[in-house]
């Protein structure tokens, strides 16, 4: 974004949305990130979750991890430990290394009765 031209987040959101609505998972991820960070749109965790979920359903590992995080901390959704573990596991199994590490941490926290931390 912004290569050879000035950054314009509003235009970027426009094009990401066009591609995301056609099912392009990387555009769905990028649009979710724009909503998460408030770039070109108002920050909105619920909409972030919507777009991350669309990409995650298409096996986009980063968004499977991102959804785990959203559920773990209750960002745009109710906190849901089981949903968080589900999405972390979906990302971890094919090799998302951060998801593997977080899944291990979350599993250990569960077995010790402790939940939380920032990741």
VMD Tcl script that builds the backbone (N, CA, C; Angstrom):
set m [mol new atoms 357]
animate dup $m
set s [atomselect $m all]
$s set {name element resname resid chain x y z} {
  {N N UNK 1 A 0.842 -1.165 0.000}
  {CA C UNK 1 A 0.000 0.000 0.000}
  {C C UNK 1 A 0.892 1.234 0.000}
  {N N UNK 2 A 0.571 2.193 -0.865}
  {CA C UNK 2 A 1.324 3.427 -0.912}
  {C C UNK 2 A 2.628 3.322 -1.681}
  {N N UNK 3 A 2.823 2.267 -2.460}
  {CA C UNK 3 A 4.061 2.125 -3.222}
  {C C UNK 3 A 3.948 2.944 -4.500}
  {N N UNK 4 A 4.795 3.988 -4.631}
  {CA C UNK 4 A 4.770 4.837 -5.805}
  {C C UNK 4 A 3.690 5.901 -5.739}
  {N N UNK 5 A 2.992 5.965 -4.637}
  {CA C UNK 5 A 1.920 6.947 -4.450}
  {C C UNK 5 A 1.790 7.247 -2.964}
  {N N UNK 6 A 1.080 8.292 -2.627}
  {CA C UNK 6 A 0.856 8.623 -1.219}
  {C C UNK 6 A -0.098 7.604 -0.603}
  {N N UNK 7 A 0.082 7.317 0.667}
  {CA C UNK 7 A -0.838 6.411 1.361}
  {C C UNK 7 A -2.207 7.063 1.460}
  {N N UNK 8 A -3.221 6.324 1.110}
  {CA C UNK 8 A -4.595 6.796 1.259}
  {C C UNK 8 A -5.408 5.617 1.784}
  {N N UNK 9 A -5.595 5.588 3.094}
  {CA C UNK 9 A -6.265 4.459 3.735}
  {C C UNK 9 A -7.720 4.325 3.315}
  {N N UNK 10 A -8.373 5.436 3.031}
  {CA C UNK 10 A -9.780 5.375 2.617}
  {C C UNK 10 A -9.903 4.662 1.273}
  {N N UNK 11 A -9.014 4.987 0.342}
  {CA C UNK 11 A -9.013 4.308 -0.965}
  {C C UNK 11 A -8.644 2.835 -0.784}
  {N N UNK 12 A -7.674 2.574 0.087}
  {CA C UNK 12 A -7.274 1.184 0.341}
  {C C UNK 12 A -8.451 0.377 0.861}
  {N N UNK 13 A -9.197 0.940 1.812}
  {CA C UNK 13 A -10.374 0.247 2.357}
  {C C UNK 13 A -11.375 -0.023 1.245}
  {N N UNK 14 A -11.581 0.932 0.381}
  {CA C UNK 14 A -12.517 0.761 -0.738}
  {C C UNK 14 A -12.142 -0.473 -1.568}
  {N N UNK 15 A -10.869 -0.570 -1.954}
  {CA C UNK 15 A -10.436 -1.684 -2.809}
  {C C UNK 15 A -10.372 -3.001 -2.050}
  {N N UNK 16 A -9.932 -2.963 -0.799}
  {CA C UNK 16 A -9.945 -4.185 0.004}
  {C C UNK 16 A -11.363 -4.726 0.130}
  {N N UNK 17 A -12.331 -3.816 0.361}
  {CA C UNK 17 A -13.720 -4.251 0.512}
  {C C UNK 17 A -14.225 -4.898 -0.780}
  {N N UNK 18 A -13.917 -4.281 -1.918}
  {CA C UNK 18 A -14.350 -4.848 -3.205}
  {C C UNK 18 A -13.837 -6.281 -3.353}
  {N N UNK 19 A -12.559 -6.484 -3.061}
  {CA C UNK 19 A -11.965 -7.822 -3.198}
  {C C UNK 19 A -12.475 -8.762 -2.107}
  {N N UNK 20 A -12.610 -8.264 -0.884}
  {CA C UNK 20 A -13.071 -9.086 0.243}
  {C C UNK 20 A -14.476 -9.611 -0.010}
  {N N UNK 21 A -15.324 -8.767 -0.548}
  {CA C UNK 21 A -16.704 -9.181 -0.830}
  {C C UNK 21 A -16.771 -10.237 -1.923}
  {N N UNK 22 A -15.718 -10.326 -2.717}
  {CA C UNK 22 A -15.645 -11.368 -3.754}
  {C C UNK 22 A -14.970 -12.631 -3.235}
  {N N UNK 23 A -14.617 -12.638 -1.954}
  {CA C UNK 23 A -14.093 -13.846 -1.332}
  {C C UNK 23 A -12.588 -13.962 -1.257}
  {N N UNK 24 A -11.842 -12.908 -1.598}
  {CA C UNK 24 A -10.378 -12.981 -1.534}
  {C C UNK 24 A -9.930 -12.883 -0.084}
  {N N UNK 25 A -9.360 -13.976 0.398}
  {CA C UNK 25 A -9.042 -14.050 1.824}
  {C C UNK 25 A -7.974 -13.056 2.257}
  {N N UNK 26 A -6.990 -12.761 1.424}
  {CA C UNK 26 A -5.988 -11.777 1.845}
  {C C UNK 26 A -6.614 -10.387 1.955}
  {N N UNK 27 A -7.566 -10.074 1.089}
  {CA C UNK 27 A -8.281 -8.795 1.185}
  {C C UNK 27 A -9.163 -8.784 2.434}
  {N N UNK 28 A -9.759 -9.930 2.774}
  {CA C UNK 28 A -10.565 -10.020 3.991}
  {C C UNK 28 A -9.677 -9.772 5.213}
  {N N UNK 29 A -8.488 -10.355 5.204}
  {CA C UNK 29 A -7.533 -10.130 6.284}
  {C C UNK 29 A -7.164 -8.655 6.361}
  {N N UNK 30 A -6.798 -8.071 5.220}
  {CA C UNK 30 A -6.368 -6.673 5.215}
  {C C UNK 30 A -7.487 -5.741 5.668}
  {N N UNK 31 A -8.703 -6.018 5.238}
  {CA C UNK 31 A -9.831 -5.194 5.647}
  {C C UNK 31 A -10.062 -5.329 7.157}
  {N N UNK 32 A -9.962 -6.552 7.663}
  {CA C UNK 32 A -10.066 -6.748 9.114}
  {C C UNK 32 A -9.013 -5.957 9.869}
  {N N UNK 33 A -7.801 -5.933 9.343}
  {CA C UNK 33 A -6.717 -5.171 9.983}
  {C C UNK 33 A -6.993 -3.670 9.949}
  {N N UNK 34 A -7.577 -3.193 8.865}
  {CA C UNK 34 A -7.915 -1.773 8.767}
  {C C UNK 34 A -8.936 -1.408 9.849}
  {N N UNK 35 A -9.924 -2.274 10.051}
  {CA C UNK 35 A -10.917 -2.028 11.105}
  {C C UNK 35 A -10.294 -2.176 12.492}
  {N N UNK 36 A -9.403 -3.121 12.655}
  {CA C UNK 36 A -8.759 -3.316 13.962}
  {C C UNK 36 A -7.931 -2.090 14.349}
  {N N UNK 37 A -7.255 -1.506 13.352}
  {CA C UNK 37 A -6.341 -0.394 13.620}
  {C C UNK 37 A -6.952 0.981 13.369}
  {N N UNK 38 A -8.191 1.024 12.857}
  {CA C UNK 38 A -8.821 2.305 12.585}
  {C C UNK 38 A -8.150 3.081 11.469}
  {N N UNK 39 A -7.696 2.382 10.447}
  {CA C UNK 39 A -7.044 3.032 9.300}
  {C C UNK 39 A -8.041 3.137 8.151}
  {N N UNK 40 A -8.450 4.357 7.824}
  {CA C UNK 40 A -9.389 4.583 6.735}
  {C C UNK 40 A -10.835 4.332 7.107}
  {N N UNK 41 A -11.057 3.803 8.294}
  {CA C UNK 41 A -12.390 3.532 8.837}
  {C C UNK 41 A -12.332 3.744 10.340}
  {N N UNK 42 A -13.504 3.841 10.954}
  {CA C UNK 42 A -13.556 3.916 12.418}
  {C C UNK 42 A -13.181 2.549 12.980}
  {N N UNK 43 A -12.340 2.540 14.021}
  {CA C UNK 43 A -11.955 1.277 14.678}
  {C C UNK 43 A -13.214 0.555 15.125}
  {N N UNK 44 A -13.305 -0.735 14.786}
  {CA C UNK 44 A -14.519 -1.500 15.089}
  {C C UNK 44 A -14.156 -2.970 15.227}
  {N N UNK 45 A -14.067 -3.435 16.469}
  {CA C UNK 45 A -13.656 -4.820 16.719}
  {C C UNK 45 A -14.675 -5.839 16.208}
  {N N UNK 46 A -15.962 -5.495 16.229}
  {CA C UNK 46 A -16.981 -6.432 15.740}
  {C C UNK 46 A -16.803 -6.669 14.240}
  {N N UNK 47 A -16.556 -5.608 13.496}
  {CA C UNK 47 A -16.329 -5.746 12.053}
  {C C UNK 47 A -14.996 -6.431 11.786}
  {N N UNK 48 A -14.023 -6.167 12.630}
  {CA C UNK 48 A -12.737 -6.864 12.525}
  {C C UNK 48 A -12.962 -8.371 12.603}
  {N N UNK 49 A -13.717 -8.804 13.601}
  {CA C UNK 49 A -13.997 -10.227 13.786}
  {C C UNK 49 A -14.707 -10.793 12.551}
  {N N UNK 50 A -15.656 -10.054 12.016}
  {CA C UNK 50 A -16.398 -10.504 10.835}
  {C C UNK 50 A -15.438 -10.827 9.685}
  {N N UNK 51 A -14.536 -9.905 9.382}
  {CA C UNK 51 A -13.629 -10.121 8.243}
  {C C UNK 51 A -12.564 -11.166 8.554}
  {N N UNK 52 A -12.052 -11.185 9.779}
  {CA C UNK 52 A -11.094 -12.224 10.149}
  {C C UNK 52 A -11.754 -13.600 10.036}
  {N N UNK 53 A -13.008 -13.693 10.447}
  {CA C UNK 53 A -13.714 -14.975 10.387}
  {C C UNK 53 A -13.867 -15.436 8.936}
  {N N UNK 54 A -14.185 -14.513 8.042}
  {CA C UNK 54 A -14.324 -14.859 6.616}
  {C C UNK 54 A -13.019 -15.462 6.088}
  {N N UNK 55 A -11.898 -14.836 6.408}
  {CA C UNK 55 A -10.605 -15.340 5.937}
  {C C UNK 55 A -10.216 -16.632 6.653}
  {N N UNK 56 A -10.488 -16.714 7.943}
  {CA C UNK 56 A -10.142 -17.907 8.724}
  {C C UNK 56 A -10.883 -19.131 8.208}
  {N N UNK 57 A -12.115 -18.945 7.787}
  {CA C UNK 57 A -12.897 -20.058 7.230}
  {C C UNK 57 A -12.272 -20.587 5.937}
  {N N UNK 58 A -11.434 -19.776 5.314}
  {CA C UNK 58 A -10.740 -20.195 4.098}
  {C C UNK 58 A -9.294 -20.621 4.415}
  {N N UNK 59 A -9.084 -21.022 5.660}
  {CA C UNK 59 A -7.785 -21.526 6.123}
  {C C UNK 59 A -6.663 -20.498 6.059}
  {N N UNK 60 A -6.982 -19.247 6.280}
  {CA C UNK 60 A -5.968 -18.195 6.364}
  {C C UNK 60 A -5.414 -18.234 7.783}
  {N N UNK 61 A -4.213 -18.795 7.935}
  {CA C UNK 61 A -3.658 -19.077 9.266}
  {C C UNK 61 A -3.558 -17.843 10.156}
  {N N UNK 62 A -3.128 -16.728 9.593}
  {CA C UNK 62 A -2.990 -15.515 10.410}
  {C C UNK 62 A -4.317 -15.107 11.020}
  {N N UNK 63 A -5.384 -15.251 10.263}
  {CA C UNK 63 A -6.679 -14.859 10.804}
  {C C UNK 63 A -7.255 -15.908 11.733}
  {N N UNK 64 A -6.854 -17.149 11.598}
  {CA C UNK 64 A -7.244 -18.141 12.592}
  {C C UNK 64 A -6.593 -17.770 13.930}
  {N N UNK 65 A -5.326 -17.398 13.873}
  {CA C UNK 65 A -4.630 -16.929 15.078}
  {C C UNK 65 A -5.297 -15.652 15.608}
  {N N UNK 66 A -5.555 -14.701 14.692}
  {CA C UNK 66 A -6.179 -13.439 15.099}
  {C C UNK 66 A -7.520 -13.667 15.777}
  {N N UNK 67 A -8.327 -14.591 15.256}
  {CA C UNK 67 A -9.615 -14.890 15.880}
  {C C UNK 67 A -9.423 -15.482 17.276}
  {N N UNK 68 A -8.427 -16.345 17.418}
  {CA C UNK 68 A -8.123 -16.881 18.749}
  {C C UNK 68 A -7.872 -15.763 19.733}
  {N N UNK 69 A -7.119 -14.784 19.300}
  {CA C UNK 69 A -6.804 -13.634 20.146}
  {C C UNK 69 A -8.062 -12.818 20.452}
  {N N UNK 70 A -8.903 -12.584 19.455}
  {CA C UNK 70 A -10.121 -11.806 19.657}
  {C C UNK 70 A -11.031 -12.498 20.688}
  {N N UNK 71 A -11.160 -13.830 20.573}
  {CA C UNK 71 A -11.986 -14.577 21.531}
  {C C UNK 71 A -11.322 -14.636 22.905}
  {N N UNK 72 A -10.032 -14.751 22.940}
  {CA C UNK 72 A -9.345 -14.847 24.228}
  {C C UNK 72 A -9.538 -13.585 25.059}
  {N N UNK 73 A -9.499 -12.440 24.395}
  {CA C UNK 73 A -9.569 -11.170 25.126}
  {C C UNK 73 A -10.926 -10.477 25.020}
  {N N UNK 74 A -11.875 -11.099 24.332}
  {CA C UNK 74 A -13.197 -10.505 24.235}
  {C C UNK 74 A -13.215 -9.228 23.408}
  {N N UNK 75 A -12.488 -9.228 22.313}
  {CA C UNK 75 A -12.431 -8.056 21.429}
  {C C UNK 75 A -13.425 -8.249 20.282}
  {N N UNK 76 A -14.523 -7.533 20.334}
  {CA C UNK 76 A -15.547 -7.640 19.298}
  {C C UNK 76 A -16.468 -8.840 19.458}
  {N N UNK 77 A -16.181 -9.673 20.432}
  {CA C UNK 77 A -16.980 -10.861 20.761}
  {C C UNK 77 A -16.923 -11.034 22.272}
  {N N UNK 78 A -17.807 -11.877 22.803}
  {CA C UNK 78 A -17.697 -12.232 24.217}
  {C C UNK 78 A -16.452 -13.092 24.400}
  {N N UNK 79 A -15.782 -12.925 25.541}
  {CA C UNK 79 A -14.649 -13.806 25.836}
  {C C UNK 79 A -15.130 -15.236 25.782}
  {N N UNK 80 A -14.362 -16.086 25.116}
  {CA C UNK 80 A -14.764 -17.483 24.977}
  {C C UNK 80 A -13.494 -18.319 24.866}
  {N N UNK 81 A -13.125 -18.932 25.991}
  {CA C UNK 81 A -11.889 -19.706 26.049}
  {C C UNK 81 A -11.893 -20.850 25.041}
  {N N UNK 82 A -13.001 -21.566 24.940}
  {CA C UNK 82 A -13.075 -22.702 24.003}
  {C C UNK 82 A -12.910 -22.251 22.562}
  {N N UNK 83 A -13.568 -21.152 22.201}
  {CA C UNK 83 A -13.434 -20.630 20.829}
  {C C UNK 83 A -11.999 -20.179 20.580}
  {N N UNK 84 A -11.378 -19.552 21.575}
  {CA C UNK 84 A -9.990 -19.116 21.426}
  {C C UNK 84 A -9.083 -20.321 21.167}
  {N N UNK 85 A -9.231 -21.350 21.962}
  {CA C UNK 85 A -8.411 -22.558 21.787}
  {C C UNK 85 A -8.678 -23.185 20.416}
  {N N UNK 86 A -9.937 -23.226 20.009}
  {CA C UNK 86 A -10.285 -23.786 18.701}
  {C C UNK 86 A -9.524 -23.074 17.587}
  {N N UNK 87 A -9.556 -21.737 17.576}
  {CA C UNK 87 A -8.910 -20.987 16.494}
  {C C UNK 87 A -7.389 -21.029 16.608}
  {N N UNK 88 A -6.855 -20.976 17.814}
  {CA C UNK 88 A -5.395 -21.127 17.964}
  {C C UNK 88 A -4.952 -22.491 17.427}
  {N N UNK 89 A -5.717 -23.535 17.763}
  {CA C UNK 89 A -5.371 -24.885 17.301}
  {C C UNK 89 A -5.438 -24.981 15.773}
  {N N UNK 90 A -6.479 -24.392 15.171}
  {CA C UNK 90 A -6.609 -24.420 13.702}
  {C C UNK 90 A -5.387 -23.779 13.044}
  {N N UNK 91 A -4.860 -22.733 13.641}
  {CA C UNK 91 A -3.673 -22.072 13.086}
  {C C UNK 91 A -2.401 -22.840 13.427}
  {N N UNK 92 A -2.350 -23.417 14.612}
  {CA C UNK 92 A -1.137 -24.093 15.078}
  {C C UNK 92 A -0.862 -25.395 14.337}
  {N N UNK 93 A -1.902 -26.169 14.083}
  {CA C UNK 93 A -1.709 -27.497 13.483}
  {C C UNK 93 A -0.954 -27.475 12.155}
  {N N UNK 94 A -1.273 -26.547 11.233}
  {CA C UNK 94 A -0.505 -26.512 9.980}
  {C C UNK 94 A 0.837 -25.782 10.099}
  {N N UNK 95 A 1.150 -25.212 11.286}
  {CA C UNK 95 A 2.488 -24.672 11.462}
  {C C UNK 95 A 2.625 -23.200 11.796}
  {N N UNK 96 A 1.575 -22.510 12.171}
  {CA C UNK 96 A 1.688 -21.108 12.590}
  {C C UNK 96 A 2.410 -21.108 13.937}
  {N N UNK 97 A 3.670 -20.684 13.949}
  {CA C UNK 97 A 4.516 -20.856 15.135}
  {C C UNK 97 A 4.048 -20.041 16.335}
  {N N UNK 98 A 3.569 -18.838 16.115}
  {CA C UNK 98 A 3.082 -18.043 17.250}
  {C C UNK 98 A 1.839 -18.700 17.841}
  {N N UNK 99 A 0.948 -19.185 16.981}
  {CA C UNK 99 A -0.250 -19.881 17.466}
  {C C UNK 99 A 0.142 -21.120 18.262}
  {N N UNK 100 A 1.174 -21.829 17.831}
  {CA C UNK 100 A 1.636 -23.007 18.570}
  {C C UNK 100 A 2.081 -22.618 19.968}
  {N N UNK 101 A 2.847 -21.543 20.061}
  {CA C UNK 101 A 3.360 -21.083 21.345}
  {C C UNK 101 A 2.211 -20.632 22.246}
  {N N UNK 102 A 1.278 -19.836 21.688}
  {CA C UNK 102 A 0.148 -19.338 22.483}
  {C C UNK 102 A -0.752 -20.489 22.902}
  {N N UNK 103 A -1.006 -21.431 22.003}
  {CA C UNK 103 A -1.836 -22.587 22.348}
  {C C UNK 103 A -1.231 -23.345 23.523}
  {N N UNK 104 A 0.077 -23.549 23.492}
  {CA C UNK 104 A 0.753 -24.222 24.597}
  {C C UNK 104 A 0.572 -23.432 25.894}
  {N N UNK 105 A 0.733 -22.118 25.822}
  {CA C UNK 105 A 0.581 -21.258 27.000}
  {C C UNK 105 A -0.854 -21.298 27.528}
  {N N UNK 106 A -1.827 -21.170 26.630}
  {CA C UNK 106 A -3.236 -21.172 27.025}
  {C C UNK 106 A -3.624 -22.518 27.632}
  {N N UNK 107 A -3.114 -23.596 27.057}
  {CA C UNK 107 A -3.402 -24.937 27.572}
  {C C UNK 107 A -2.832 -25.101 28.983}
  {N N UNK 108 A -1.604 -24.614 29.188}
  {CA C UNK 108 A -0.996 -24.692 30.526}
  {C C UNK 108 A -1.760 -23.834 31.523}
  {N N UNK 109 A -2.194 -22.644 31.089}
  {CA C UNK 109 A -2.982 -21.776 31.973}
  {C C UNK 109 A -4.281 -22.461 32.372}
  {N N UNK 110 A -4.911 -23.131 31.409}
  {CA C UNK 110 A -6.173 -23.834 31.658}
  {C C UNK 110 A -6.002 -24.917 32.706}
  {N N UNK 111 A -4.934 -25.696 32.548}
  {CA C UNK 111 A -4.730 -26.813 33.459}
  {C C UNK 111 A -4.344 -26.328 34.856}
  {N N UNK 112 A -3.771 -25.105 34.948}
  {CA C UNK 112 A -3.420 -24.579 36.267}
  {C C UNK 112 A -4.547 -23.720 36.845}
  {N N UNK 113 A -5.628 -23.545 36.053}
  {CA C UNK 113 A -6.753 -22.747 36.526}
  {C C UNK 113 A -6.564 -21.260 36.341}
  {N N UNK 114 A -5.482 -20.879 35.676}
  {CA C UNK 114 A -5.158 -19.470 35.479}
  {C C UNK 114 A -5.413 -19.106 34.009}
  {N N UNK 115 A -6.080 -17.989 33.752}
  {CA C UNK 115 A -6.316 -17.531 32.376}
  {C C UNK 115 A -5.996 -16.054 32.296}
  {N N UNK 116 A -5.375 -15.678 31.198}
  {CA C UNK 116 A -5.096 -14.250 31.029}
  {C C UNK 116 A -3.770 -14.028 30.364}
  {N N UNK 117 A -3.141 -12.923 30.674}
  {CA C UNK 117 A -1.886 -12.559 30.032}
  {C C UNK 117 A -2.145 -11.833 28.726}
  {N N UNK 118 A -1.143 -11.194 28.222}
  {CA C UNK 118 A -1.276 -10.434 26.977}
  {C C UNK 118 A -0.440 -11.065 25.903}
  {N N UNK 119 A -1.096 -11.451 24.794}
  {CA C UNK 119 A -0.414 -12.005 23.619}
  {C C UNK 119 A -1.123 -11.553 22.388}
}
mol reanalyze $m
mol bondsrecalc $m
mol representation Tube
mol addrep $m
